[in-house]
């Protein structure tokens, strides 16, 4: 007969806590991957927009030579950068909603269509792209037309 002191009793609360602990660890793990993906997305959109704006140096020089104001150049640069990024964000959100609905049955109890999350991601990408476009256009608005037209 076993000793009463050596018997380990597992309660239902212990079983549930152990199961939830594994689920919580998995949630943190995949949330980390999601955060890394968001940072890479914002960083790549920022880099692409900054590069495209900087590559329009000659165009900005010609526009300045033809009488464009620096503020109109900044507005034009930001608008021309944000329109394609906005289209990409819209398509990305539609694909994300479609994929979330596709995998919703594998995530019971999780709201896969949380509008706050989708709005936050869209705002992050658009905000990073806007900062890149404004920064590049702001730098280019002071360029001398002759410097912009010079061949490098």
Secondary structure, 3 states (H helix, E strand, C coil): CCCHHHCCCCCHHHHHHHHHHHHHHHHHHHHHHHHHHHHHHHHHHHHHHHHHHHCCHHHHHHHHHCCCCHHHHHHHHHHHHHHHHHHHHHHHHHHHHHHHHHHHHHCCCCCCCCHHHHHHHHHHHHHHHHHHHHHHHHHHCCCCHHHHHCCC
